[in-house]
Amino acid sequence: MSKAKVGTDKNLQNVVADLDQTPVNSHHAQQIQQDSNDRRHQDSINHDKTEDMDPSHS
């Protein structure tokens, strides 16, 4: 196993940077929210561990 690095977590740095943004108008606010939703959706796809339980595909 690798050692944990001392310092701030890179993922948390990105989250803080995203939260620091102040939307200029409602369209910009919607774009920021959509970016967050897209990342959340991609993360759920990446962590989907379901398997095809139909043995006919073997």
Contacts in CASP RR format, 6 or more apart in sequence:
PFRMAT RR
TARGET T0000
AUTHOR 0000-0000-0000
METHOD contacts of the structure
MODEL  1
MSKAKVGTDKNLQNVVADLDQTPVNSHHAQQIQQDSNDRRHQDSINHDKT
EDMDPSHS
18 32 0 8 1.000
18 35 0 8 1.000
18 36 0 8 1.000
21 32 0 8 1.000
23 29 0 8 1.000
23 32 0 8 1.000
END
